[in-house]
Amino acid sequence: MYEKTFPNKRFQHTLSFLEKHIAKDEPILDLGVENPFSTIMKEHGFSVENTGGEDLDLDYSSVQKSTTGVVTAFEIFEHLIAPFNVLREIKAKKLVASIPMRLWFSTAYKSKTDPWDRHYHEFEDWQFDWLLEKSGWEIKDRAKWTNPVKKIGIRPLLRSFTPRYYIVYAERPANYLKAHL
């Protein structure tokens, strides 16, 4: 996925947001296989375990078994057909999640070579908020940022001021955990 370059701006924004909300001594379950950003989190003092590559649309066992207080999900939910289901199954009290936002001037991403690297959803911010709220999360903080590219054209110009990434910090209300898990 990152054969040529790393998304340094996205990683920097994500790390800053994570450090703002999560203490380094809080163990984290990161949804998705180990990746360059989970390595960055470890290098910055976070204790991170990753899920094992299972299809999170069908197999929630890793989130159900986890005893961590924090789950992170960075650019994962757009790949799932039904992200509501795994979000509902998370037992952790805190969630930090980011998504690429739907861009009106660009079609959804689809890798030509990797069937796992495709976006079933590209959310608008309100849709992602609604998904989190319906699955039992209260959003406490959020941020957006752009993803300019060094190309010439209309779409590259639009990318310089249209937010591409959206990140949230959410918590489970205490009564949700008692009533649903």
CYANA upper distance limits for C-alpha pairs under 8 A (distance plus 0.5 A):
  2 TYR  CA      6 PHE  CA      6.30
  7 PRO  CA     11 PHE  CA      6.67
  8 ASN  CA     12 GLN  CA      6.53
  9 LYS  CA     13 HIS  CA      6.75
  9 LYS  CA    147 ASN  CA      8.31
 10 ARG  CA     14 THR  CA      6.53
 10 ARG  CA    147 ASN  CA      8.36
 10 ARG  CA    165 TYR  CA      8.32
 11 PHE  CA     15 LEU  CA      6.51
 11 PHE  CA     37 PHE  CA      7.34
 12 GLN  CA     16 SER  CA      6.67
 13 HIS  CA     17 PHE  CA      6.70
 14 THR  CA     18 LEU  CA      6.60
 14 THR  CA    167 ILE  CA      8.08
 15 LEU  CA     19 GLU  CA      6.58
 15 LEU  CA     41 MET  CA      7.80
 16 SER  CA     20 LYS  CA      6.67
 17 PHE  CA     21 HIS  CA      7.14
 18 LEU  CA     22 ILE  CA      6.24
 18 LEU  CA     96 VAL  CA      7.51
 19 GLU  CA     23 ALA  CA      7.32
 19 GLU  CA     24 LYS  CA      8.29
 21 HIS  CA    169 TYR  CA      7.74
 22 ILE  CA     26 GLU  CA      7.40
 24 LYS  CA     45 GLY  CA      6.40
 24 LYS  CA     46 PHE  CA      5.38
 24 LYS  CA     47 SER  CA      7.65
 25 ASP  CA     46 PHE  CA      7.35
 25 ASP  CA     47 SER  CA      7.61
 26 GLU  CA     46 PHE  CA      7.98
 26 GLU  CA     47 SER  CA      7.59
 26 GLU  CA     68 THR  CA      8.11
 26 GLU  CA     69 GLY  CA      7.24
 26 GLU  CA     70 VAL  CA      7.47
 27 PRO  CA     46 PHE  CA      7.66
 27 PRO  CA     47 SER  CA      5.55
 27 PRO  CA     48 VAL  CA      6.66
 27 PRO  CA     68 THR  CA      5.91
 27 PRO  CA     69 GLY  CA      7.04
 27 PRO  CA     70 VAL  CA      7.01
 28 ILE  CA     46 PHE  CA      8.02
 28 ILE  CA     47 SER  CA      6.56
 28 ILE  CA     48 VAL  CA      5.31
 28 ILE  CA     49 GLU  CA      6.82
 28 ILE  CA     68 THR  CA      6.25
 28 ILE  CA     69 GLY  CA      7.33
 28 ILE  CA     70 VAL  CA      5.36
 28 ILE  CA     71 VAL  CA      6.03
 28 ILE  CA     72 THR  CA      7.35
 29 LEU  CA     48 VAL  CA      6.43
 29 LEU  CA     49 GLU  CA      5.59
 29 LEU  CA     50 ASN  CA      6.21
 29 LEU  CA     51 THR  CA      7.73
 29 LEU  CA     63 VAL  CA      8.34
 29 LEU  CA     66 SER  CA      7.81
 29 LEU  CA     68 THR  CA      6.77
 29 LEU  CA     70 VAL  CA      6.82
 29 LEU  CA     71 VAL  CA      5.27
 29 LEU  CA     72 THR  CA      6.77
 30 ASP  CA     38 SER  CA      7.82
 30 ASP  CA     48 VAL  CA      7.09
 30 ASP  CA     49 GLU  CA      6.59
 30 ASP  CA     50 ASN  CA      5.27
 30 ASP  CA     51 THR  CA      7.07
 30 ASP  CA     71 VAL  CA      6.21
 30 ASP  CA     72 THR  CA      5.17
 30 ASP  CA     73 ALA  CA      6.42
 31 LEU  CA     50 ASN  CA      6.41
 31 LEU  CA     51 THR  CA      5.94
 31 LEU  CA     71 VAL  CA      7.68
 31 LEU  CA     72 THR  CA      6.68
 31 LEU  CA     73 ALA  CA      5.63
 31 LEU  CA     74 PHE  CA      8.17
 31 LEU  CA     76 ILE  CA      7.67
 32 GLY  CA     50 ASN  CA      6.50
 32 GLY  CA     51 THR  CA      5.76
 32 GLY  CA     52 GLY  CA      7.41
 32 GLY  CA     53 GLY  CA      6.51
 32 GLY  CA     73 ALA  CA      8.03
 32 GLY  CA     76 ILE  CA      7.54
 33 VAL  CA     50 ASN  CA      5.99
 33 VAL  CA     51 THR  CA      6.06
 33 VAL  CA     52 GLY  CA      6.06
 33 VAL  CA     53 GLY  CA      5.77
 34 GLU  CA     38 SER  CA      6.46
 34 GLU  CA     39 THR  CA      7.82
 34 GLU  CA     50 ASN  CA      6.19
 34 GLU  CA     51 THR  CA      8.31
 35 ASN  CA     39 THR  CA      6.92
 36 PRO  CA     40 ILE  CA      6.87
 37 PHE  CA     41 MET  CA      6.73
 38 SER  CA     42 LYS  CA      6.86
 38 SER  CA     48 VAL  CA      7.45
 38 SER  CA     50 ASN  CA      8.40
 39 THR  CA     43 GLU  CA      6.68
 40 ILE  CA     44 HIS  CA      6.74
 41 MET  CA     45 GLY  CA      7.11
 41 MET  CA     46 PHE  CA      5.94
 41 MET  CA     47 SER  CA      8.31
 41 MET  CA     48 VAL  CA      7.81
 42 LYS  CA     46 PHE  CA      5.35
 42 LYS  CA     47 SER  CA      6.58
 42 LYS  CA     48 VAL  CA      6.92
 51 THR  CA     62 SER  CA      6.67
 52 GLY  CA     62 SER  CA      8.37
 54 GLU  CA     59 ASP  CA      6.94
 55 ASP  CA     59 ASP  CA      6.31
 56 LEU  CA     60 TYR  CA      6.28
 56 LEU  CA     80 LEU  CA      7.74
 56 LEU  CA     86 VAL  CA      7.01
 57 ASP  CA     80 LEU  CA      6.54
 57 ASP  CA     81 ILE  CA      7.09
 57 ASP  CA     82 ALA  CA      6.42
 57 ASP  CA     83 PRO  CA      7.31
 57 ASP  CA     85 ASN  CA      7.66
 57 ASP  CA     86 VAL  CA      7.39
 60 TYR  CA     64 GLN  CA      6.61
 60 TYR  CA     86 VAL  CA      6.55
 60 TYR  CA     89 GLU  CA      7.47
 61 SER  CA     65 LYS  CA      6.41
 62 SER  CA     66 SER  CA      6.56
 63 VAL  CA     86 VAL  CA      8.19
 63 VAL  CA     89 GLU  CA      7.23
 63 VAL  CA     90 ILE  CA      5.94
 63 VAL  CA     91 LYS  CA      7.58
 64 GLN  CA     89 GLU  CA      6.74
 64 GLN  CA     90 ILE  CA      6.80
 64 GLN  CA     91 LYS  CA      7.10
 66 SER  CA     91 LYS  CA      8.04
 66 SER  CA     92 ALA  CA      8.49
 67 THR  CA     91 LYS  CA      8.07
 67 THR  CA     92 ALA  CA      7.67
 68 THR  CA     92 ALA  CA      6.53
 69 GLY  CA     91 LYS  CA      8.26
 69 GLY  CA     92 ALA  CA      4.90
 69 GLY  CA     93 LYS  CA      5.97
 69 GLY  CA     94 LYS  CA      6.70
 70 VAL  CA     92 ALA  CA      5.83
 70 VAL  CA     93 LYS  CA      6.82
 70 VAL  CA     94 LYS  CA      5.21
 70 VAL  CA     95 LEU  CA      6.22
 70 VAL  CA     96 VAL  CA      8.25
 71 VAL  CA     90 ILE  CA      8.26
 71 VAL  CA     92 ALA  CA      6.88
 71 VAL  CA     94 LYS  CA      6.84
 71 VAL  CA     95 LEU  CA      5.42
 71 VAL  CA     96 VAL  CA      7.01
 72 THR  CA     95 LEU  CA      6.22
 72 THR  CA     96 VAL  CA      5.32
 72 THR  CA     97 ALA  CA      6.10
 73 ALA  CA     77 PHE  CA      7.86
 73 ALA  CA     95 LEU  CA      8.25
 73 ALA  CA     96 VAL  CA      6.92
 73 ALA  CA     97 ALA  CA      5.05
 73 ALA  CA     98 SER  CA      6.96
 74 PHE  CA     96 VAL  CA      8.34
 74 PHE  CA     97 ALA  CA      5.82
 74 PHE  CA     98 SER  CA      5.29
 74 PHE  CA     99 ILE  CA      7.06
 75 GLU  CA     79 HIS  CA      8.43
 75 GLU  CA     97 ALA  CA      8.01
 75 GLU  CA     98 SER  CA      6.03
 75 GLU  CA     99 ILE  CA      5.20
 75 GLU  CA    100 PRO  CA      7.05
 76 ILE  CA     80 LEU  CA      7.67
 76 ILE  CA     98 SER  CA      8.39
 76 ILE  CA     99 ILE  CA      7.67
 77 PHE  CA     83 PRO  CA      6.16
 77 PHE  CA     99 ILE  CA      7.46
 77 PHE  CA    121 HIS  CA      8.19
 78 GLU  CA     83 PRO  CA      8.44
 78 GLU  CA     99 ILE  CA      7.24
 78 GLU  CA    100 PRO  CA      8.14
 78 GLU  CA    119 HIS  CA      5.65
 78 GLU  CA    120 TYR  CA      6.24
 78 GLU  CA    121 HIS  CA      5.05
 78 GLU  CA    122 GLU  CA      6.27
 78 GLU  CA    123 PHE  CA      8.02
 79 HIS  CA    116 TRP  CA      7.96
 79 HIS  CA    117 ASP  CA      7.68
 79 HIS  CA    118 ARG  CA      6.40
 79 HIS  CA    119 HIS  CA      5.20
 79 HIS  CA    120 TYR  CA      5.89
 79 HIS  CA    121 HIS  CA      7.22
 80 LEU  CA    119 HIS  CA      8.20
 80 LEU  CA    120 TYR  CA      6.90
 80 LEU  CA    121 HIS  CA      8.01
 81 ILE  CA    120 TYR  CA      6.57
 81 ILE  CA    121 HIS  CA      7.96
 82 ALA  CA     86 VAL  CA      8.32
 83 PRO  CA     87 LEU  CA      6.70
 84 PHE  CA     88 ARG  CA      6.57
 84 PHE  CA    131 LEU  CA      6.93
 84 PHE  CA    132 LEU  CA      8.15
 84 PHE  CA    134 LYS  CA      8.41
 84 PHE  CA    135 SER  CA      6.49
 85 ASN  CA     89 GLU  CA      6.99
 85 ASN  CA    135 SER  CA      8.29
 86 VAL  CA     90 ILE  CA      7.02
 87 LEU  CA    132 LEU  CA      7.88
 87 LEU  CA    135 SER  CA      6.50
 88 ARG  CA    135 SER  CA      5.37
 88 ARG  CA    136 GLY  CA      7.13
 89 GLU  CA    181 LEU  CA      8.33
 91 LYS  CA    177 LEU  CA      7.69
 91 LYS  CA    181 LEU  CA      7.58
 92 ALA  CA    172 ARG  CA      8.20
 93 LYS  CA    171 GLU  CA      5.98
 93 LYS  CA    172 ARG  CA      5.49
 93 LYS  CA    173 PRO  CA      8.33
 94 LYS  CA    169 TYR  CA      7.90
 94 LYS  CA    170 ALA  CA      6.38
 94 LYS  CA    171 GLU  CA      5.04
 94 LYS  CA    172 ARG  CA      6.95
 95 LEU  CA    168 VAL  CA      8.39
 95 LEU  CA    169 TYR  CA      6.28
 95 LEU  CA    170 ALA  CA      5.63
 95 LEU  CA    171 GLU  CA      6.68
 96 VAL  CA    167 ILE  CA      7.71
 96 VAL  CA    168 VAL  CA      6.20
 96 VAL  CA    169 TYR  CA      5.10
 96 VAL  CA    170 ALA  CA      6.94
 97 ALA  CA    167 ILE  CA      6.10
 97 ALA  CA    168 VAL  CA      6.02
 97 ALA  CA    169 TYR  CA      7.27
 98 SER  CA    165 TYR  CA      7.43
 98 SER  CA    166 TYR  CA      5.92
 98 SER  CA    167 ILE  CA      4.52
 98 SER  CA    168 VAL  CA      6.84
 99 ILE  CA    122 GLU  CA      8.21
 99 ILE  CA    123 PHE  CA      7.99
 99 ILE  CA    165 TYR  CA      6.31
 99 ILE  CA    166 TYR  CA      5.97
 99 ILE  CA    167 ILE  CA      7.03
100 PRO  CA    122 GLU  CA      6.94
100 PRO  CA    123 PHE  CA      7.80
100 PRO  CA    164 ARG  CA      6.08
100 PRO  CA    165 TYR  CA      5.05
100 PRO  CA    166 TYR  CA      6.87
101 MET  CA    122 GLU  CA      6.05
101 MET  CA    123 PHE  CA      5.72
101 MET  CA    124 GLU  CA      6.08
101 MET  CA    125 ASP  CA      7.50
101 MET  CA    163 PRO  CA      7.78
101 MET  CA    164 ARG  CA      5.53
101 MET  CA    165 TYR  CA      5.98
101 MET  CA    166 TYR  CA      6.95
102 ARG  CA    106 SER  CA      8.48
102 ARG  CA    108 ALA  CA      7.94
102 ARG  CA    122 GLU  CA      5.02
102 ARG  CA    123 PHE  CA      5.63
102 ARG  CA    124 GLU  CA      6.06
102 ARG  CA    164 ARG  CA      7.88
103 LEU  CA    107 THR  CA      7.91
103 LEU  CA    122 GLU  CA      8.49
103 LEU  CA    162 THR  CA      8.47
103 LEU  CA    164 ARG  CA      7.66
105 PHE  CA    155 ARG  CA      7.53
106 SER  CA    155 ARG  CA      8.43
108 ALA  CA    119 HIS  CA      6.61
108 ALA  CA    120 TYR  CA      8.11
108 ALA  CA    121 HIS  CA      8.04
108 ALA  CA    122 GLU  CA      7.00
109 TYR  CA    118 ARG  CA      6.39
109 TYR  CA    119 HIS  CA      5.97
110 LYS  CA    117 ASP  CA      7.12
110 LYS  CA    118 ARG  CA      4.87
110 LYS  CA    119 HIS  CA      6.70
111 SER  CA    115 PRO  CA      7.34
111 SER  CA    117 ASP  CA      6.08
111 SER  CA    118 ARG  CA      6.24
114 ASP  CA    118 ARG  CA      8.20
123 PHE  CA    127 GLN  CA      6.33
123 PHE  CA    128 PHE  CA      6.47
124 GLU  CA    128 PHE  CA      7.02
125 ASP  CA    129 ASP  CA      6.70
125 ASP  CA    166 TYR  CA      7.40
126 TRP  CA    130 TRP  CA      6.58
127 GLN  CA    131 LEU  CA      6.68
128 PHE  CA    132 LEU  CA      6.76
129 ASP  CA    133 GLU  CA      6.62
129 ASP  CA    139 ILE  CA      7.97
130 TRP  CA    134 LYS  CA      6.47
131 LEU  CA    135 SER  CA      6.72
132 LEU  CA    136 GLY  CA      6.95
132 LEU  CA    137 TRP  CA      5.76
132 LEU  CA    138 GLU  CA      7.86
132 LEU  CA    139 ILE  CA      8.21
133 GLU  CA    137 TRP  CA      5.41
133 GLU  CA    138 GLU  CA      6.53
133 GLU  CA    139 ILE  CA      8.09
136 GLY  CA    172 ARG  CA      6.92
136 GLY  CA    173 PRO  CA      8.11
136 GLY  CA    176 TYR  CA      7.17
137 TRP  CA    170 ALA  CA      6.37
137 TRP  CA    171 GLU  CA      6.09
137 TRP  CA    172 ARG  CA      5.46
137 TRP  CA    173 PRO  CA      7.56
138 GLU  CA    170 ALA  CA      5.71
138 GLU  CA    171 GLU  CA      5.80
138 GLU  CA    172 ARG  CA      6.65
138 GLU  CA    173 PRO  CA      7.43
139 ILE  CA    168 VAL  CA      7.15
139 ILE  CA    169 TYR  CA      6.42
139 ILE  CA    170 ALA  CA      4.62
139 ILE  CA    171 GLU  CA      7.04
140 LYS  CA    168 VAL  CA      8.02
140 LYS  CA    169 TYR  CA      6.18
140 LYS  CA    170 ALA  CA      5.79
140 LYS  CA    171 GLU  CA      7.58
141 ASP  CA    168 VAL  CA      6.18
141 ASP  CA    169 TYR  CA      5.66
141 ASP  CA    170 ALA  CA      7.56
142 ARG  CA    166 TYR  CA      7.75
142 ARG  CA    167 ILE  CA      6.04
142 ARG  CA    168 VAL  CA      4.78
142 ARG  CA    169 TYR  CA      6.80
143 ALA  CA    166 TYR  CA      6.32
143 ALA  CA    167 ILE  CA      5.89
143 ALA  CA    168 VAL  CA      7.13
144 LYS  CA    163 PRO  CA      6.45
144 LYS  CA    164 ARG  CA      7.75
144 LYS  CA    165 TYR  CA      5.95
144 LYS  CA    166 TYR  CA      4.99
144 LYS  CA    167 ILE  CA      6.93
145 TRP  CA    163 PRO  CA      5.42
145 TRP  CA    164 ARG  CA      6.60
145 TRP  CA    165 TYR  CA      5.96
145 TRP  CA    166 TYR  CA      7.37
146 THR  CA    159 ARG  CA      6.97
146 THR  CA    160 SER  CA      6.69
146 THR  CA    161 PHE  CA      6.62
146 THR  CA    162 THR  CA      6.31
146 THR  CA    163 PRO  CA      4.65
146 THR  CA    164 ARG  CA      5.46
146 THR  CA    165 TYR  CA      7.05
147 ASN  CA    159 ARG  CA      6.43
147 ASN  CA    160 SER  CA      6.91
147 ASN  CA    163 PRO  CA      7.60
147 ASN  CA    164 ARG  CA      6.37
147 ASN  CA    165 TYR  CA      8.16
148 PRO  CA    156 PRO  CA      7.04
148 PRO  CA    157 LEU  CA      8.17
148 PRO  CA    159 ARG  CA      5.52
148 PRO  CA    160 SER  CA      4.87
148 PRO  CA    161 PHE  CA      8.17
149 VAL  CA    156 PRO  CA      6.29
149 VAL  CA    159 ARG  CA      7.56
149 VAL  CA    160 SER  CA      7.85
150 LYS  CA    156 PRO  CA      7.82
151 LYS  CA    156 PRO  CA      6.42
152 ILE  CA    156 PRO  CA      6.66
152 ILE  CA    157 LEU  CA      7.85
153 GLY  CA    157 LEU  CA      6.74
154 ILE  CA    158 LEU  CA      6.71
155 ARG  CA    159 ARG  CA      6.65
156 PRO  CA    160 SER  CA      7.07
157 LEU  CA    161 PHE  CA      8.02
158 LEU  CA    162 THR  CA      6.38
159 ARG  CA    163 PRO  CA      7.80
159 ARG  CA    164 ARG  CA      7.91
172 ARG  CA    176 TYR  CA      7.04
172 ARG  CA    177 LEU  CA      7.54
173 PRO  CA    177 LEU  CA      7.53
174 ALA  CA    178 LYS  CA      7.27
175 ASN  CA    179 ALA  CA      6.60
176 TYR  CA    180 HIS  CA      6.25
176 TYR  CA    181 LEU  CA      8.26
177 LEU  CA    181 LEU  CA      5.88
